[in-house]
Amino acid sequence: MEKTIRARFSKGVIKPLEKVDVDEGRQIAVTIKKLGGERGS
């Protein structure tokens, strides 16, 4: 499965902004892309 979602980085944790269909404890690959116009970009 491959899916792009929006997430927020807060206090050292990447938090998805939408539901993600992934089993608890499963390792996944994450690609970071800064979005323009938002804090920290």
PDB file of N, H, CA, C and O in Angstrom:
ATOM      1  N   MET A   1       0.853  -1.184   0.000  1.00  0.00           N
ATOM      2  CA  MET A   1       0.000   0.000   0.000  1.00  0.00           C
ATOM      3  C   MET A   1       0.893   1.240   0.000  1.00  0.00           C
ATOM      4  O   MET A   1       1.904   1.276   0.702  1.00  0.00           O
ATOM      5  N   GLU A   2       0.533   2.231  -0.766  1.00  0.00           N
ATOM      6  H   GLU A   2      -0.288   2.201  -1.335  1.00  0.00           H
ATOM      7  CA  GLU A   2       1.227   3.518  -0.761  1.00  0.00           C
ATOM      8  C   GLU A   2       0.183   4.613  -0.756  1.00  0.00           C
ATOM      9  O   GLU A   2      -0.744   4.608  -1.566  1.00  0.00           O
ATOM     10  N   LYS A   3       0.339   5.565   0.173  1.00  0.00           N
ATOM     11  H   LYS A   3       1.091   5.570   0.831  1.00  0.00           H
ATOM     12  CA  LYS A   3      -0.641   6.635   0.316  1.00  0.00           C
ATOM     13  C   LYS A   3       0.065   7.874   0.851  1.00  0.00           C
ATOM     14  O   LYS A   3       0.938   7.767   1.712  1.00  0.00           O
ATOM     15  N   THR A   4      -0.302   9.036   0.353  1.00  0.00           N
ATOM     16  H   THR A   4      -1.011   9.122  -0.346  1.00  0.00           H
ATOM     17  CA  THR A   4       0.221  10.299   0.858  1.00  0.00           C
ATOM     18  C   THR A   4      -0.830  10.917   1.765  1.00  0.00           C
ATOM     19  O   THR A   4      -1.996  11.035   1.386  1.00  0.00           O
ATOM     20  N   ILE A   5      -0.414  11.313   2.970  1.00  0.00           N
ATOM     21  H   ILE A   5       0.533  11.217   3.278  1.00  0.00           H
ATOM     22  CA  ILE A   5      -1.320  11.964   3.909  1.00  0.00           C
ATOM     23  C   ILE A   5      -0.648  13.209   4.471  1.00  0.00           C
ATOM     24  O   ILE A   5       0.571  13.355   4.377  1.00  0.00           O
ATOM     25  N   ARG A   6      -1.426  14.094   5.045  1.00  0.00           N
ATOM     26  H   ARG A   6      -2.416  13.976   5.121  1.00  0.00           H
ATOM     27  CA  ARG A   6      -0.886  15.254   5.737  1.00  0.00           C
ATOM     28  C   ARG A   6      -0.666  14.873   7.198  1.00  0.00           C
ATOM     29  O   ARG A   6      -1.438  14.111   7.779  1.00  0.00           O
ATOM     30  N   ALA A   7       0.396  15.415   7.775  1.00  0.00           N
ATOM     31  H   ALA A   7       1.024  16.034   7.303  1.00  0.00           H
ATOM     32  CA  ALA A   7       0.704  15.146   9.176  1.00  0.00           C
ATOM     33  C   ALA A   7       1.322  16.389   9.787  1.00  0.00           C
ATOM     34  O   ALA A   7       1.767  17.291   9.077  1.00  0.00           O
ATOM     35  N   ARG A   8       1.344  16.427  11.101  1.00  0.00           N
ATOM     36  H   ARG A   8       0.982  15.694  11.678  1.00  0.00           H
ATOM     37  CA  ARG A   8       1.954  17.551  11.823  1.00  0.00           C
ATOM     38  C   ARG A   8       3.029  16.993  12.744  1.00  0.00           C
ATOM     39  O   ARG A   8       2.819  15.978  13.408  1.00  0.00           O
ATOM     40  N   PHE A   9       4.190  17.659  12.785  1.00  0.00           N
ATOM     41  H   PHE A   9       4.361  18.484  12.246  1.00  0.00           H
ATOM     42  CA  PHE A   9       5.280  17.284  13.673  1.00  0.00           C
ATOM     43  C   PHE A   9       5.155  18.116  14.933  1.00  0.00           C
ATOM     44  O   PHE A   9       5.197  19.344  14.864  1.00  0.00           O
ATOM     45  N   SER A  10       5.004  17.480  16.080  1.00  0.00           N
ATOM     46  H   SER A  10       4.970  16.482  16.137  1.00  0.00           H
ATOM     47  CA  SER A  10       4.795  18.184  17.343  1.00  0.00           C
ATOM     48  C   SER A  10       5.494  17.450  18.475  1.00  0.00           C
ATOM     49  O   SER A  10       5.249  16.264  18.701  1.00  0.00           O
ATOM     50  N   LYS A  11       6.359  18.154  19.183  1.00  0.00           N
ATOM     51  H   LYS A  11       6.558  19.117  19.000  1.00  0.00           H
ATOM     52  CA  LYS A  11       7.068  17.594  20.342  1.00  0.00           C
ATOM     53  C   LYS A  11       7.781  16.290  20.000  1.00  0.00           C
ATOM     54  O   LYS A  11       7.771  15.342  20.785  1.00  0.00           O
ATOM     55  N   GLY A  12       8.400  16.252  18.818  1.00  0.00           N
ATOM     56  H   GLY A  12       8.408  17.023  18.180  1.00  0.00           H
ATOM     57  CA  GLY A  12       9.182  15.084  18.420  1.00  0.00           C
ATOM     58  C   GLY A  12       8.385  13.930  17.847  1.00  0.00           C
ATOM     59  O   GLY A  12       8.937  12.857  17.603  1.00  0.00           O
ATOM     60  N   VAL A  13       7.074  14.136  17.625  1.00  0.00           N
ATOM     61  H   VAL A  13       6.626  15.007  17.823  1.00  0.00           H
ATOM     62  CA  VAL A  13       6.212  13.057  17.129  1.00  0.00           C
ATOM     63  C   VAL A  13       5.498  13.513  15.859  1.00  0.00           C
ATOM     64  O   VAL A  13       4.979  14.627  15.800  1.00  0.00           O
ATOM     65  N   ILE A  14       5.474  12.646  14.842  1.00  0.00           N
ATOM     66  H   ILE A  14       5.896  11.741  14.890  1.00  0.00           H
ATOM     67  CA  ILE A  14       4.719  12.918  13.616  1.00  0.00           C
ATOM     68  C   ILE A  14       3.302  12.407  13.826  1.00  0.00           C
ATOM     69  O   ILE A  14       3.087  11.215  14.046  1.00  0.00           O
ATOM     70  N   LYS A  15       2.326  13.329  13.757  1.00  0.00           N
ATOM     71  H   LYS A  15       2.501  14.298  13.579  1.00  0.00           H
ATOM     72  CA  LYS A  15       0.926  12.972  14.017  1.00  0.00           C
ATOM     73  C   LYS A  15       0.108  13.114  12.731  1.00  0.00           C
ATOM     74  O   LYS A  15       0.022  14.213  12.182  1.00  0.00           O
ATOM     75  N   PRO A  16      -0.496  12.022  12.239  1.00  0.00           N
ATOM     76  CA  PRO A  16      -1.325  12.106  11.034  1.00  0.00           C
ATOM     77  C   PRO A  16      -2.535  13.001  11.268  1.00  0.00           C
ATOM     78  O   PRO A  16      -3.098  13.019  12.363  1.00  0.00           O
ATOM     79  N   LEU A  17      -2.931  13.738  10.246  1.00  0.00           N
ATOM     80  H   LEU A  17      -2.473  13.724   9.356  1.00  0.00           H
ATOM     81  CA  LEU A  17      -4.107  14.605  10.329  1.00  0.00           C
ATOM     82  C   LEU A  17      -5.349  13.925   9.766  1.00  0.00           C
ATOM     83  O   LEU A  17      -6.401  14.552   9.636  1.00  0.00           O
ATOM     84  N   GLU A  18      -5.226  12.648   9.433  1.00  0.00           N
ATOM     85  H   GLU A  18      -4.371  12.139   9.538  1.00  0.00           H
ATOM     86  CA  GLU A  18      -6.360  11.863   8.954  1.00  0.00           C
ATOM     87  C   GLU A  18      -6.158  10.413   9.381  1.00  0.00           C
ATOM     88  O   GLU A  18      -5.062  10.033   9.793  1.00  0.00           O
ATOM     89  N   LYS A  19      -7.195   9.613   9.287  1.00  0.00           N
ATOM     90  H   LYS A  19      -8.086   9.921   8.952  1.00  0.00           H
ATOM     91  CA  LYS A  19      -7.108   8.204   9.686  1.00  0.00           C
ATOM     92  C   LYS A  19      -6.142   7.459   8.769  1.00  0.00           C
ATOM     93  O   LYS A  19      -6.133   7.662   7.555  1.00  0.00           O
ATOM     94  N   VAL A  20      -5.326   6.589   9.378  1.00  0.00           N
ATOM     95  H   VAL A  20      -5.333   6.424  10.365  1.00  0.00           H
ATOM     96  CA  VAL A  20      -4.378   5.785   8.613  1.00  0.00           C
ATOM     97  C   VAL A  20      -4.683   4.310   8.882  1.00  0.00           C
ATOM     98  O   VAL A  20      -4.797   3.894  10.035  1.00  0.00           O
ATOM     99  N   ASP A  21      -4.813   3.533   7.824  1.00  0.00           N
ATOM    100  H   ASP A  21      -4.721   3.871   6.887  1.00  0.00           H
ATOM    101  CA  ASP A  21      -5.132   2.113   7.943  1.00  0.00           C
ATOM    102  C   ASP A  21      -3.836   1.303   8.057  1.00  0.00           C
ATOM    103  O   ASP A  21      -3.398   0.670   7.096  1.00  0.00           O
ATOM    104  N   VAL A  22      -3.228   1.337   9.263  1.00  0.00           N
ATOM    105  H   VAL A  22      -3.584   1.852  10.044  1.00  0.00           H
ATOM    106  CA  VAL A  22      -1.978   0.624   9.524  1.00  0.00           C
ATOM    107  C   VAL A  22      -2.120  -0.090  10.869  1.00  0.00           C
ATOM    108  O   VAL A  22      -2.625   0.486  11.833  1.00  0.00           O
ATOM    109  N   ASP A  23      -1.677  -1.332  10.928  1.00  0.00           N
ATOM    110  H   ASP A  23      -1.266  -1.800  10.145  1.00  0.00           H
ATOM    111  CA  ASP A  23      -1.750  -2.091  12.182  1.00  0.00           C
ATOM    112  C   ASP A  23      -0.854  -1.461  13.242  1.00  0.00           C
ATOM    113  O   ASP A  23       0.244  -0.999  12.934  1.00  0.00           O
ATOM    114  N   GLU A  24      -1.321  -1.442  14.492  1.00  0.00           N
ATOM    115  H   GLU A  24      -2.214  -1.818  14.742  1.00  0.00           H
ATOM    116  CA  GLU A  24      -0.565  -0.908  15.615  1.00  0.00           C
ATOM    117  C   GLU A  24       0.787  -1.617  15.713  1.00  0.00           C
ATOM    118  O   GLU A  24       0.849  -2.844  15.647  1.00  0.00           O
ATOM    119  N   GLY A  25       1.856  -0.860  15.869  1.00  0.00           N
ATOM    120  H   GLY A  25       1.806   0.138  15.923  1.00  0.00           H
ATOM    121  CA  GLY A  25       3.192  -1.414  16.014  1.00  0.00           C
ATOM    122  C   GLY A  25       3.905  -1.718  14.705  1.00  0.00           C
ATOM    123  O   GLY A  25       5.086  -2.064  14.711  1.00  0.00           O
ATOM    124  N   ARG A  26       3.207  -1.594  13.593  1.00  0.00           N
ATOM    125  H   ARG A  26       2.247  -1.312  13.589  1.00  0.00           H
ATOM    126  CA  ARG A  26       3.798  -1.885  12.283  1.00  0.00           C
ATOM    127  C   ARG A  26       4.797  -0.799  11.901  1.00  0.00           C
ATOM    128  O   ARG A  26       4.524   0.386  12.095  1.00  0.00           O
ATOM    129  N   GLN A  27       5.949  -1.189  11.362  1.00  0.00           N
ATOM    130  H   GLN A  27       6.170  -2.152  11.205  1.00  0.00           H
ATOM    131  CA  GLN A  27       6.912  -0.212  10.877  1.00  0.00           C
ATOM    132  C   GLN A  27       6.509   0.231   9.476  1.00  0.00           C
ATOM    133  O   GLN A  27       6.080  -0.580   8.655  1.00  0.00           O
ATOM    134  N   ILE A  28       6.655   1.529   9.214  1.00  0.00           N
ATOM    135  H   ILE A  28       7.004   2.188   9.880  1.00  0.00           H
ATOM    136  CA  ILE A  28       6.335   2.088   7.899  1.00  0.00           C
ATOM    137  C   ILE A  28       7.464   3.024   7.476  1.00  0.00           C
ATOM    138  O   ILE A  28       8.261   3.451   8.311  1.00  0.00           O
ATOM    139  N   ALA A  29       7.535   3.340   6.202  1.00  0.00           N
ATOM    140  H   ALA A  29       6.887   2.993   5.524  1.00  0.00           H
ATOM    141  CA  ALA A  29       8.487   4.314   5.687  1.00  0.00           C
ATOM    142  C   ALA A  29       7.789   5.667   5.591  1.00  0.00           C
ATOM    143  O   ALA A  29       6.637   5.747   5.163  1.00  0.00           O
ATOM    144  N   VAL A  30       8.491   6.733   5.992  1.00  0.00           N
ATOM    145  H   VAL A  30       9.427   6.668   6.340  1.00  0.00           H
ATOM    146  CA  VAL A  30       7.921   8.073   5.967  1.00  0.00           C
ATOM    147  C   VAL A  30       8.834   8.980   5.155  1.00  0.00           C
ATOM    148  O   VAL A  30      10.041   9.022   5.394  1.00  0.00           O
ATOM    149  N   THR A  31       8.265   9.706   4.196  1.00  0.00           N
ATOM    150  H   THR A  31       7.284   9.671   4.002  1.00  0.00           H
ATOM    151  CA  THR A  31       9.000  10.704   3.429  1.00  0.00           C
ATOM    152  C   THR A  31       8.536  12.072   3.886  1.00  0.00           C
ATOM    153  O   THR A  31       7.333  12.323   3.952  1.00  0.00           O
ATOM    154  N   ILE A  32       9.471  12.968   4.204  1.00  0.00           N
ATOM    155  H   ILE A  32      10.448  12.764   4.150  1.00  0.00           H
ATOM    156  CA  ILE A  32       9.137  14.303   4.708  1.00  0.00           C
ATOM    157  C   ILE A  32       9.179  15.317   3.571  1.00  0.00           C
ATOM    158  O   ILE A  32      10.166  15.396   2.840  1.00  0.00           O
ATOM    159  N   LYS A  33       8.105  16.093   3.425  1.00  0.00           N
ATOM    160  H   LYS A  33       7.303  16.028   4.019  1.00  0.00           H
ATOM    161  CA  LYS A  33       8.029  17.169   2.437  1.00  0.00           C
ATOM    162  C   LYS A  33       7.404  18.372   3.127  1.00  0.00           C
ATOM    163  O   LYS A  33       6.246  18.320   3.539  1.00  0.00           O
ATOM    164  N   LYS A  34       8.167  19.460   3.255  1.00  0.00           N
ATOM    165  H   LYS A  34       9.108  19.503   2.919  1.00  0.00           H
ATOM    166  CA  LYS A  34       7.611  20.667   3.876  1.00  0.00           C
ATOM    167  C   LYS A  34       6.588  21.287   2.940  1.00  0.00           C
ATOM    168  O   LYS A  34       6.797  21.359   1.729  1.00  0.00           O
ATOM    169  N   LEU A  35       5.476  21.734   3.519  1.00  0.00           N
ATOM    170  H   LEU A  35       5.307  21.675   4.503  1.00  0.00           H
ATOM    171  CA  LEU A  35       4.428  22.411   2.759  1.00  0.00           C
ATOM    172  C   LEU A  35       4.554  23.901   2.958  1.00  0.00           C
ATOM    173  O   LEU A  35       4.788  24.346   4.082  1.00  0.00           O
ATOM    174  N   GLY A  36       4.410  24.676   1.929  1.00  0.00           N
ATOM    175  H   GLY A  36       4.220  24.314   1.016  1.00  0.00           H
ATOM    176  CA  GLY A  36       4.556  26.122   2.013  1.00  0.00           C
ATOM    177  C   GLY A  36       3.426  26.797   2.760  1.00  0.00           C
ATOM    178  O   GLY A  36       2.309  26.283   2.824  1.00  0.00           O
ATOM    179  N   GLY A  37       3.730  27.959   3.328  1.00  0.00           N
ATOM    180  H   GLY A  37       4.637  28.377   3.276  1.00  0.00           H
ATOM    181  CA  GLY A  37       2.710  28.769   3.976  1.00  0.00           C
ATOM    182  C   GLY A  37       2.316  28.317   5.359  1.00  0.00           C
ATOM    183  O   GLY A  37       1.363  28.850   5.927  1.00  0.00           O
ATOM    184  N   GLU A  38       3.016  27.353   5.921  1.00  0.00           N
ATOM    185  H   GLU A  38       3.791  26.920   5.460  1.00  0.00           H
ATOM    186  CA  GLU A  38       2.675  26.893   7.259  1.00  0.00           C
ATOM    187  C   GLU A  38       3.830  27.158   8.199  1.00  0.00           C
ATOM    188  O   GLU A  38       4.974  27.297   7.764  1.00  0.00           O
ATOM    189  N   ARG A  39       3.534  27.228   9.496  1.00  0.00           N
ATOM    190  H   ARG A  39       2.605  27.115   9.849  1.00  0.00           H
ATOM    191  CA  ARG A  39       4.552  27.458  10.507  1.00  0.00           C
ATOM    192  C   ARG A  39       5.662  26.423  10.374  1.00  0.00           C
ATOM    193  O   ARG A  39       5.396  25.235  10.192  1.00  0.00           O
ATOM    194  N   GLY A  40       6.907  26.882  10.465  1.00  0.00           N
ATOM    195  H   GLY A  40       7.123  27.847  10.613  1.00  0.00           H
ATOM    196  CA  GLY A  40       8.042  25.976  10.401  1.00  0.00           C
ATOM    197  C   GLY A  40       8.501  25.657   9.005  1.00  0.00           C
ATOM    198  O   GLY A  40       9.427  24.865   8.834  1.00  0.00           O
ATOM    199  N   SER A  41       7.875  26.256   7.980  1.00  0.00           N
ATOM    200  H   SER A  41       7.123  26.899   8.119  1.00  0.00           H
ATOM    201  CA  SER A  41       8.294  25.973   6.612  1.00  0.00           C
ATOM    202  C   SER A  41       9.315  26.951   6.116  1.00  0.00           C
ATOM    203  O   SER A  41       9.768  26.845   4.976  1.00  0.00           O
TER     204      SER A  41
END
